[in-house]
Amino acid sequence: MKEGERSRWIVNEGTFLMMNTFDLLIDHLFFECRYHPWTVRNALDFFVESYSYKDQCSISFTHDMGSHYVFTPKGQSSYEIPYLTDCFSYMTQEQLCNWILAAAVYAYRTGNTVWLLSRKETLVECFQSMQKRDGLISDGIMDVDSSRCEGGSEITTYDSLDVSLGQARRNSYIAMKCFASYLALGSMFEQLPMEEYQEQADSAADNCEEHMLAYFDRKKKRFPALFDGEGTMAIVPVIEGIIYPVFFGKPEAVSEDGKHGRLIRALKEHIQTVLVPGICLFEDGGFKLSETSDNSWISKIFLGQYIIEKVLHMNMPQIMDRADAAHWSWWME
């Protein structure tokens, strides 16, 4: 659409007709950065200018920009409502990660350091916001729900799954996204260059990795869904965050032989453990995103499959062939 002399890129989300849903933008990112990267920049800019907000921790971004062709007021989405602990609550931490990750991928894929420089203050705010959401423990893992929840609690893009993936706080999926976000911030600070902030961001990524590894259950050979001592169920999307460094030019950061090799090897062990019938595979061989939920989304399954094969370099033809057949049947039948 045109807004005066300025174009605004809008993607309507299928059934719900929400506009520029951020947790879908992050999935479209790979396609859009390859074929029309200006649309990613356009959305990122409008999120900063009209759909960012500040809570008790600092900056974050809304879930969407409106619905049914109607823009919501600045700093508000059509989705997020206070006082909730489930669907329609706030996704403050996840959308903060999404802006950081999308910015890093866009900046690297286009080489647009002029744009990156124009967002220098936003990057610093994002980094400070990440740190404050870490809470008093300072282990790199989200502890603080946004004050916008008004006593409720934050959720993730997996809003229609159970607590294994729906709850943001202390979630291993979100923790891995935070790890990737610190790496992304370090990469962007390096390009600017902002050496002091780069060192701090890289150190935050190291800290997050160390504490995630501390939760790896060596007896069960897998990560728990929640780092709270209670949510011990298994999930597949704990691996999701490691896709982004590959696309913002830091593949060595998620290499088994790189600096964070211990984490990557633990993730490989996790996948080998959970991709079995009764845990994270349905009876037909299709991917079960969570051990304790029967709701599984094809888009996220395909992302997980790509990561397993192309980032973790795991050769699992028997599992993948059967899974592909199952996923095909879900669509066709």
Secondary structure, 3 states (H helix, E strand, C coil): CEECCEECCCCEECCCCEECCHHHHHHHHHHHHHHCCHHHHHHHHHHHHHCEEECCCCEEECCCCEECCEECCCCCCCCCCCCCCCCCCCCHHHHHHHHHHHHHHHHHHHCCHHHHHHCHHHHHHHHHHHHHHCCCCCCCCCCCCCHHHCCCCCECCCCCCCHHHHECCCEHHHHHHHHHHHHHHHHHHHHCCCHHHHHHHHHHHHHHHHHHHHCCECCCCECCCECCCCCCCCECHHHHHHHHHHHCCCHHHHCCCCCCHHHHHHHHHHHHHHCCECCCECCCCCECCECCECCCCHHHHHHHHHHHHHHCCCCCHHHHHHHHHHHHHHHHC
